[in-house]
Amino acid sequence: MARITSIGNQASASLAARLGMKDWQVDRARRDLTGWNETSLGMAVGRRAGGCRGQGRVA
């Protein structure tokens, strides 16, 4: 999703080819990104990444 939002408005077919995705995946990601901007998406990814630290470790 971050890759799609950072590239901008290209046709789904050309963007899919550029990213190694299918057209429908680009269309789905664009629908899912409705209401998000680069800042809010970055914050969400950063929070999620920060929340994963330490998981899976045995104390």
Biotite code that builds the C-alpha atoms (Angstrom):
import biotite.structure as struc

atoms = struc.array([
    struc.Atom([0.000, 0.000, 0.000], chain_id="A", res_id=1, res_name="MET", atom_name="CA", element="C"),
    struc.Atom([2.825, 2.379, 0.800], chain_id="A", res_id=2, res_name="ALA", atom_name="CA", element="C"),
    struc.Atom([4.407, 1.739, -2.586], chain_id="A", res_id=3, res_name="ARG", atom_name="CA", element="C"),
    struc.Atom([1.151, 2.517, -4.356], chain_id="A", res_id=4, res_name="ILE", atom_name="CA", element="C"),
    struc.Atom([0.465, 5.716, -2.444], chain_id="A", res_id=5, res_name="THR", atom_name="CA", element="C"),
    struc.Atom([3.990, 7.025, -2.996], chain_id="A", res_id=6, res_name="SER", atom_name="CA", element="C"),
    struc.Atom([3.901, 6.577, -6.788], chain_id="A", res_id=7, res_name="ILE", atom_name="CA", element="C"),
    struc.Atom([0.737, 8.529, -7.493], chain_id="A", res_id=8, res_name="GLY", atom_name="CA", element="C"),
    struc.Atom([-1.936, 8.315, -10.155], chain_id="A", res_id=9, res_name="ASN", atom_name="CA", element="C"),
    struc.Atom([-0.861, 5.973, -12.916], chain_id="A", res_id=10, res_name="GLN", atom_name="CA", element="C"),
    struc.Atom([-3.058, 3.567, -14.802], chain_id="A", res_id=11, res_name="ALA", atom_name="CA", element="C"),
    struc.Atom([-3.577, 0.350, -12.845], chain_id="A", res_id=12, res_name="SER", atom_name="CA", element="C"),
    struc.Atom([-2.025, -1.809, -15.564], chain_id="A", res_id=13, res_name="ALA", atom_name="CA", element="C"),
    struc.Atom([1.197, 0.207, -15.824], chain_id="A", res_id=14, res_name="SER", atom_name="CA", element="C"),
    struc.Atom([1.524, 0.564, -12.055], chain_id="A", res_id=15, res_name="LEU", atom_name="CA", element="C"),
    struc.Atom([0.918, -3.162, -11.571], chain_id="A", res_id=16, res_name="ALA", atom_name="CA", element="C"),
    struc.Atom([3.586, -4.006, -14.135], chain_id="A", res_id=17, res_name="ALA", atom_name="CA", element="C"),
    struc.Atom([6.037, -1.605, -12.510], chain_id="A", res_id=18, res_name="ARG", atom_name="CA", element="C"),
    struc.Atom([5.474, -3.096, -9.044], chain_id="A", res_id=19, res_name="LEU", atom_name="CA", element="C"),
    struc.Atom([5.212, -6.739, -10.122], chain_id="A", res_id=20, res_name="GLY", atom_name="CA", element="C"),
    struc.Atom([1.566, -6.956, -9.084], chain_id="A", res_id=21, res_name="MET", atom_name="CA", element="C"),
    struc.Atom([-1.749, -7.807, -10.731], chain_id="A", res_id=22, res_name="LYS", atom_name="CA", element="C"),
    struc.Atom([-4.154, -5.055, -11.840], chain_id="A", res_id=23, res_name="ASP", atom_name="CA", element="C"),
    struc.Atom([-6.761, -6.118, -9.287], chain_id="A", res_id=24, res_name="TRP", atom_name="CA", element="C"),
    struc.Atom([-4.225, -5.867, -6.456], chain_id="A", res_id=25, res_name="GLN", atom_name="CA", element="C"),
    struc.Atom([-3.502, -2.243, -7.353], chain_id="A", res_id=26, res_name="VAL", atom_name="CA", element="C"),
    struc.Atom([-7.227, -1.474, -7.569], chain_id="A", res_id=27, res_name="ASP", atom_name="CA", element="C"),
    struc.Atom([-7.848, -3.141, -4.192], chain_id="A", res_id=28, res_name="ARG", atom_name="CA", element="C"),
    struc.Atom([-4.999, -1.265, -2.531], chain_id="A", res_id=29, res_name="ALA", atom_name="CA", element="C"),
    struc.Atom([-6.308, 2.023, -3.920], chain_id="A", res_id=30, res_name="ARG", atom_name="CA", element="C"),
    struc.Atom([-9.760, 1.291, -2.484], chain_id="A", res_id=31, res_name="ARG", atom_name="CA", element="C"),
    struc.Atom([-8.224, 0.356, 0.866], chain_id="A", res_id=32, res_name="ASP", atom_name="CA", element="C"),
    struc.Atom([-6.201, 3.587, 0.888], chain_id="A", res_id=33, res_name="LEU", atom_name="CA", element="C"),
    struc.Atom([-9.298, 5.792, 0.756], chain_id="A", res_id=34, res_name="THR", atom_name="CA", element="C"),
    struc.Atom([-9.061, 8.205, 3.677], chain_id="A", res_id=35, res_name="GLY", atom_name="CA", element="C"),
    struc.Atom([-5.334, 7.670, 4.248], chain_id="A", res_id=36, res_name="TRP", atom_name="CA", element="C"),
    struc.Atom([-2.489, 10.031, 3.366], chain_id="A", res_id=37, res_name="ASN", atom_name="CA", element="C"),
    struc.Atom([1.267, 9.455, 3.400], chain_id="A", res_id=38, res_name="GLU", atom_name="CA", element="C"),
    struc.Atom([1.632, 10.806, 6.928], chain_id="A", res_id=39, res_name="THR", atom_name="CA", element="C"),
    struc.Atom([-1.133, 8.744, 8.518], chain_id="A", res_id=40, res_name="SER", atom_name="CA", element="C"),
    struc.Atom([-0.067, 5.595, 6.671], chain_id="A", res_id=41, res_name="LEU", atom_name="CA", element="C"),
    struc.Atom([3.536, 6.111, 7.781], chain_id="A", res_id=42, res_name="GLY", atom_name="CA", element="C"),
    struc.Atom([2.443, 6.565, 11.385], chain_id="A", res_id=43, res_name="MET", atom_name="CA", element="C"),
    struc.Atom([0.341, 3.387, 11.274], chain_id="A", res_id=44, res_name="ALA", atom_name="CA", element="C"),
    struc.Atom([3.194, 1.345, 9.808], chain_id="A", res_id=45, res_name="VAL", atom_name="CA", element="C"),
    struc.Atom([5.622, 2.801, 12.345], chain_id="A", res_id=46, res_name="GLY", atom_name="CA", element="C"),
    struc.Atom([3.335, 2.010, 15.262], chain_id="A", res_id=47, res_name="ARG", atom_name="CA", element="C"),
    struc.Atom([2.779, -1.527, 14.034], chain_id="A", res_id=48, res_name="ARG", atom_name="CA", element="C"),
    struc.Atom([6.500, -2.088, 13.541], chain_id="A", res_id=49, res_name="ALA", atom_name="CA", element="C"),
    struc.Atom([7.209, -0.729, 17.016], chain_id="A", res_id=50, res_name="GLY", atom_name="CA", element="C"),
    struc.Atom([4.591, -3.033, 18.512], chain_id="A", res_id=51, res_name="GLY", atom_name="CA", element="C"),
    struc.Atom([6.287, -6.128, 17.082], chain_id="A", res_id=52, res_name="CYS", atom_name="CA", element="C"),
    struc.Atom([9.610, -5.685, 18.842], chain_id="A", res_id=53, res_name="ARG", atom_name="CA", element="C"),
    struc.Atom([10.464, -8.416, 21.247], chain_id="A", res_id=54, res_name="GLY", atom_name="CA", element="C"),
    struc.Atom([7.702, -10.771, 20.204], chain_id="A", res_id=55, res_name="GLN", atom_name="CA", element="C"),
    struc.Atom([8.796, -14.332, 19.778], chain_id="A", res_id=56, res_name="GLY", atom_name="CA", element="C"),
    struc.Atom([11.643, -14.050, 22.277], chain_id="A", res_id=57, res_name="ARG", atom_name="CA", element="C"),
    struc.Atom([11.842, -16.467, 25.130], chain_id="A", res_id=58, res_name="VAL", atom_name="CA", element="C"),
    struc.Atom([12.748, -14.823, 28.434], chain_id="A", res_id=59, res_name="ALA", atom_name="CA", element="C"),
])
